[in-house]
Amino acid sequence: MPIVPPQPTCDDVKACVRCGDTKPLDEYYVDKRSNRPFARCKTCHNAQGQAWYHATKLARGPRVAPVEKMCVSCKQLLPIDAFSKRSTGENGTRSDCKACRRAAKVAYNAAHRAARQAASRAYYAANAEACGARIRQSIDKNPTKYQAIHSDWKKGNKAAVNASTHKRRARLNGHWGSWTARDWERIKARQGWRCLMCGRQEVTDGITLCADHVVPLDKGGWNIAANLQGLCRSDNSTKHTRTLDLRPAFYR
């Protein structure tokens, strides 16, 4: 005996009030407030919505982008270019201007510096290769910019550059050990910022103290703070590779 499929009942179909066709209930959108299907089917519902949109769009005319906007943070009327773009925002821009967003970001980073640094280190440790690739790509695109940044940093952090240079030179020669910029500042302060050989001072005499290894690296000396003394450039060249400790005569 053949199996007859179940016939739809009155509860499973509905007549559209617009086109008059009887369609299953899944061809109707459901009203979320009453949880009942709309009177129009989906096809008629979409057609009416599109007709209304095009009619109102033609009546409204072309949209003219504003040239100014009020910032919700500083309450100033600023040019539209002073706001960052945002597709979901009013007029396609954010509600606060770029300056206010920059100031808020700086304040937030200052208030959560430790947490931000920890999160950055954790992210870099987990994505070291990707971060390195992005950094190299950015440097390749803007070499002049990064050269200027690096040059400015070296001018403002001469002690750190000096410590890094000595550490690299010691490592290349097969010697280990390191010291920091803070260690070098303490050594110079203990000497009174004077050269231990000629007695001239950095501030008054305009010299620059160089980190000299008491026991040279070539003779087995260590690249550590305990093996350092401050000499001016000319006296450091005069000492050359001799083992000469001038600290006891100065400190006594």
MIRONU-613408 format. One record per residue (C-alpha): residue number from 1; residue in one letter; chain; x, y, z negated. Coordinates in pm, 1 decimal. Layout:
REM MIRONU-613408
   num   residuo   cadena         px         py         pz
   NUM         A        A          X          Y          Z
...
//
This chain:
REM MIRONU-613408
   num   residuo   cadena         px         py         pz
     1         M        A        0.0        0.0        0.0
     2         P        A      160.3      334.3      102.7
     3         I        A      251.0      584.1     -173.4
     4         V        A       58.9      908.4     -140.0
     5         P        A      252.1     1214.0     -268.6
     6         P        A       68.6     1421.1     -529.5
     7         Q        A     -133.4     1706.4     -385.5
     8         P        A      -77.9     2055.9     -529.3
     9         T        A     -348.1     2175.8     -766.1
    10         C        A     -484.8     2526.5     -814.6
    11         D        A     -240.7     2577.0    -1097.2
    12         D        A       61.1     2507.6     -868.6
    13         V        A      -25.0     2748.3     -584.9
    14         K        A     -135.1     3107.2     -556.5
    15         A        A     -264.2     3339.8     -283.6
    16         C        A      -59.6     3654.3     -215.5
    17         V        A     -269.5     3971.9     -239.1
    18         R        A      -62.9     4135.0       37.5
    19         C        A      -21.5     3875.0      311.7
    20         G        A     -306.8     3644.1      199.7
    21         D        A      -99.6     3325.1      233.0
    22         T        A     -129.4     3052.9      -30.3
    23         K        A      218.1     2966.4     -156.6
    24         P        A      373.0     2762.9     -440.5
    25         L        A      444.8     2945.8     -763.5
    26         D        A      821.5     2931.9     -706.7
    27         E        A      764.6     3175.4     -415.8
    28         Y        A      666.0     3445.3     -668.6
    29         Y        A      874.3     3649.8     -907.9
    30         V        A      781.1     3616.1    -1274.5
    31         D        A      686.3     3917.5    -1484.7
    32         K        A      915.1     3904.9    -1790.7
    33         R        A      663.8     4087.8    -2009.4
    34         S        A      364.1     3861.3    -1947.7
    35         N        A      560.2     3555.3    -1828.0
    36         R        A      315.1     3526.8    -1535.0
    37         P        A      384.8     3544.4    -1159.6
    38         F        A      335.9     3873.5     -976.0
    39         A        A       38.5     3916.8     -742.2
    40         R        A      269.1     3956.0     -438.3
    41         C        A      498.9     3679.9     -312.2
    42         K        A      874.1     3729.8     -299.0
    43         T        A      873.4     3812.9       72.4
    44         C        A      609.8     4084.7       35.5
    45         H        A      766.6     4210.3     -286.7
    46         N        A     1108.1     4255.0     -118.7
    47         A        A      956.6     4413.7      189.9
    48         Q        A      763.8     4668.1      -16.0
    49         G        A     1075.3     4750.4     -222.6
    50         Q        A     1285.9     4808.1       88.6
    51         A        A     1017.4     5025.0      246.8
    52         W        A      992.0     5236.3      -69.1
    53         Y        A     1373.6     5272.2      -89.7
    54         H        A     1411.9     5387.5      270.7
    55         A        A     1114.1     5625.3      241.4
    56         T        A     1245.4     5791.9      -74.0
    57         K        A     1601.6     5801.5       62.5
    58         L        A     1486.7     5984.6      376.0
    59         A        A     1275.2     6222.1      168.3
    60         R        A     1563.4     6294.9      -68.2
    61         G        A     1812.3     6360.0      210.8
    62         P        A     2187.5     6305.6      201.3
    63         R        A     2340.3     6313.7     -145.6
    64         V        A     2582.1     6602.4     -203.4
    65         A        A     2869.4     6524.0     -435.5
    66         P        A     2910.2     6777.6     -717.9
    67         V        A     3228.0     6984.3     -735.0
    68         E        A     3224.7     7026.6    -1115.2
    69         K        A     3129.4     6816.4    -1414.4
    70         M        A     3101.9     6859.2    -1792.7
    71         C        A     3341.7     6649.2    -2001.5
    72         V        A     3164.2     6481.3    -2294.5
    73         S        A     3476.1     6502.7    -2514.4
    74         C        A     3615.8     6855.6    -2471.1
    75         K        A     3282.4     7006.8    -2351.4
    76         Q        A     3453.1     7190.5    -2065.3
    77         L        A     3323.6     7230.7    -1711.8
    78         L        A     3602.8     7089.9    -1497.8
    79         P        A     3655.5     7007.2    -1127.8
    80         I        A     3541.0     6662.0    -1026.5
    81         D        A     3903.7     6571.5     -949.5
    82         A        A     3982.6     6598.9    -1321.4
    83         F        A     3783.7     6279.2    -1387.7
    84         S        A     3889.9     5922.4    -1317.7
    85         K        A     3680.7     5721.7    -1075.4
    86         R        A     3429.5     5467.2    -1203.1
    87         S        A     3178.8     5295.0     -976.3
    88         T        A     2911.5     5258.6    -1247.0
    89         G        A     2952.4     5610.7    -1386.1
    90         E        A     2756.2     5922.7    -1302.6
    91         N        A     2865.3     6059.4     -964.8
    92         G        A     3114.0     5772.4     -944.3
    93         T        A     3338.5     5912.5    -1221.6
    94         R        A     3393.3     5863.5    -1593.7
    95         S        A     3219.5     6078.7    -1850.8
    96         D        A     3540.9     6213.8    -2009.9
    97         C        A     3821.0     6389.6    -1821.6
    98         K        A     4166.8     6249.6    -1759.7
    99         A        A     4331.0     6471.7    -2022.8
   100         C        A     4091.2     6358.7    -2296.2
   101         R        A     4132.2     5993.6    -2201.3
   102         R        A     4510.8     6033.4    -2205.5
   103         A        A     4501.3     6199.3    -2548.9
   104         A        A     4269.6     5929.6    -2686.2
   105         K        A     4500.1     5658.1    -2554.3
   106         V        A     4806.0     5819.8    -2712.9
   107         A        A     4625.1     5853.4    -3046.7
   108         Y        A     4508.3     5492.6    -3036.4
   109         N        A     4855.6     5362.2    -2954.0
   110         A        A     5006.9     5567.6    -3236.2
   111         A        A     4749.7     5433.9    -3485.9
   112         H        A     4796.3     5072.3    -3374.1
   113         R        A     5162.9     5077.6    -3275.0
   114         A        A     5261.8     4755.0    -3453.1
   115         A        A     4966.1     4558.9    -3316.0
   116         R        A     5021.9     4692.6    -2963.1
   117         Q        A     5391.6     4605.9    -2971.3
   118         A        A     5319.1     4254.6    -3101.7
   119         A        A     5056.9     4199.5    -2832.3
   120         S        A     5293.6     4327.6    -2561.6
   121         R        A     5576.4     4101.5    -2678.2
   122         A        A     5345.6     3800.7    -2693.1
   123         Y        A     5211.1     3869.7    -2344.2
   124         Y        A     5559.9     3920.3    -2200.5
   125         A        A     5685.0     3598.3    -2364.0
   126         A        A     5393.8     3403.9    -2212.5
   127         N        A     5424.9     3570.0    -1868.9
   128         A        A     5796.0     3654.2    -1841.1
   129         E        A     5830.9     3560.9    -1474.3
   130         A        A     5519.6     3748.5    -1360.5
   131         C        A     5615.3     4059.1    -1562.9
   132         G        A     5969.1     4051.0    -1424.7
   133         A        A     5838.9     4022.8    -1069.3
   134         R        A     5605.4     4321.5    -1117.2
   135         I        A     5885.5     4529.4    -1268.6
   136         R        A     6122.9     4447.8     -982.4
   137         Q        A     5851.2     4523.7     -727.5
   138         S        A     5781.0     4861.0     -887.8
   139         I        A     6152.8     4946.7     -897.8
   140         D        A     6192.6     4853.5     -530.5
   141         K        A     5903.9     5084.3     -437.0
   142         N        A     6029.0     5380.4     -643.8
   143         P        A     6407.9     5345.0     -684.9
   144         T        A     6469.8     5718.8     -725.5
   145         K        A     6211.1     5747.4    -1002.4
   146         Y        A     6356.8     5465.2    -1208.0
   147         Q        A     6713.0     5582.9    -1152.4
   148         A        A     6615.5     5920.2    -1299.5
   149         I        A     6442.7     5752.8    -1595.7
   150         H        A     6746.0     5532.1    -1659.6
   151         S        A     6984.7     5826.4    -1630.4
   152         D        A     6781.2     6037.3    -1874.8
   153         W        A     6765.6     5749.7    -2122.7
   154         K        A     7141.9     5697.9    -2106.8
   155         K        A     7203.9     6068.7    -2169.5
   156         G        A     6978.8     6064.0    -2474.8
   157         N        A     7105.5     5731.2    -2614.9
   158         K        A     7483.1     5742.5    -2570.1
   159         A        A     7548.3     5543.3    -2887.6
   160         A        A     7322.7     5257.8    -2772.9
   161         V        A     7487.3     5258.9    -2427.1
   162         N        A     7831.2     5252.0    -2590.5
   163         A        A     7736.2     4953.6    -2807.9
   164         S        A     7588.6     4765.9    -2511.7
   165         T        A     7897.6     4833.1    -2297.9
   166         H        A     8133.3     4699.5    -2564.3
   167         K        A     7913.5     4394.6    -2620.5
   168         R        A     7914.1     4312.0    -2248.5
   169         R        A     8289.2     4364.7    -2215.4
   170         A        A     8355.5     4137.5    -2514.8
   171         R        A     8126.9     3867.7    -2376.2
   172         L        A     8298.7     3875.7    -2036.5
   173         N        A     8635.8     3830.5    -2211.1
   174         G        A     8510.4     3531.3    -2406.8
   175         H        A     8464.0     3717.4    -2737.1
   176         W        A     8142.4     3741.0    -2931.7
   177         G        A     7991.2     3972.6    -3185.7
   178         S        A     7797.1     4297.1    -3156.6
   179         W        A     7716.5     4619.2    -3335.0
   180         T        A     7434.3     4869.7    -3304.7
   181         A        A     7408.4     5241.7    -3247.7
   182         R        A     7314.0     5281.3    -3614.8
   183         D        A     7636.1     5101.7    -3721.0
   184         W        A     7841.3     5340.2    -3506.0
   185         E        A     7668.9     5646.8    -3652.9
   186         R        A     7748.3     5520.4    -4005.2
   187         I        A     8113.9     5469.9    -3913.5
   188         K        A     8142.0     5822.6    -3772.2
   189         A        A     7963.1     5969.8    -4075.0
   190         R        A     8203.1     5790.6    -4309.1
   191         Q        A     8494.0     5944.1    -4117.1
   192         G        A     8331.6     6286.4    -4132.0
   193         W        A     8298.1     6276.7    -3752.0
   194         R        A     8675.8     6320.1    -3727.2
   195         C        A     8936.9     6136.8    -3525.0
   196         L        A     9145.8     5924.7    -3761.1
   197         M        A     9466.3     5997.4    -3568.5
   198         C        A     9457.8     6372.2    -3494.0
   199         G        A     9193.7     6486.5    -3743.0
   200         R        A     8985.6     6684.9    -3492.8
   201         Q        A     8608.7     6684.8    -3539.2
   202         E        A     8329.4     6625.8    -3288.4
   203         V        A     8115.9     6930.3    -3374.2
   204         T        A     8378.9     7198.9    -3431.0
   205         D        A     8649.1     7086.9    -3187.5
   206         G        A     8427.2     6957.1    -2909.0
   207         I        A     8576.1     6607.2    -2888.8
   208         T        A     8394.9     6277.2    -2838.5
   209         L        A     8477.0     5988.7    -3069.7
   210         C        A     8528.4     5653.2    -2901.3
   211         A        A     8478.8     5314.5    -3064.2
   212         D        A     8826.3     5167.2    -3102.2
   213         H        A     8885.3     4805.0    -3207.4
   214         V        A     9143.1     4791.7    -3487.5
   215         V        A     9246.2     4446.3    -3369.0
   216         P        A     9205.8     4459.4    -2990.0
   217         L        A     8983.7     4204.3    -2822.7
   218         D        A     9280.9     4089.0    -2614.9
   219         K        A     9457.6     3988.7    -2937.4
   220         G        A     9168.0     3793.3    -3086.5
   221         G        A     8977.3     4078.5    -3249.0
   222         W        A     8603.6     4060.4    -3306.1
   223         N        A     8348.6     4298.4    -3156.9
   224         I        A     8191.1     4378.9    -3495.0
   225         A        A     8142.1     4697.4    -3695.8
   226         A        A     8407.6     4595.2    -3950.6
   227         N        A     8668.0     4600.9    -3671.2
   228         L        A     8583.1     4953.5    -3548.2
   229         Q        A     8731.5     5295.0    -3609.5
   230         G        A     8663.0     5627.0    -3440.9
   231         L        A     8931.7     5788.6    -3226.1
   232         C        A     8918.2     6066.2    -2969.5
   233         R        A     8967.7     5972.2    -2607.0
   234         S        A     9333.3     6080.5    -2585.0
   235         D        A     9434.3     5906.3    -2908.4
   236         N        A     9240.0     5595.6    -2811.2
   237         S        A     9442.8     5583.4    -2488.6
   238         T        A     9763.8     5640.9    -2685.4
   239         K        A     9690.0     5350.9    -2919.7
   240         H        A     9613.2     5127.7    -2619.1
   241         T        A     9633.5     4759.4    -2721.3
   242         R        A     9828.2     4802.4    -3044.9
   243         T        A     9689.1     4672.9    -3372.6
   244         L        A     9671.6     4993.0    -3575.8
   245         D        A     9437.5     5040.9    -3871.5
   246         L        A     9414.1     5409.8    -3964.8
   247         R        A     9120.7     5372.7    -4200.9
   248         P        A     9306.8     5309.8    -4530.8
   249         A        A     9515.1     5626.2    -4490.2
   250         F        A     9201.9     5831.5    -4419.5
   251         Y        A     8971.7     5690.2    -4688.4
   252         R        A     9210.9     5703.8    -4983.1
//
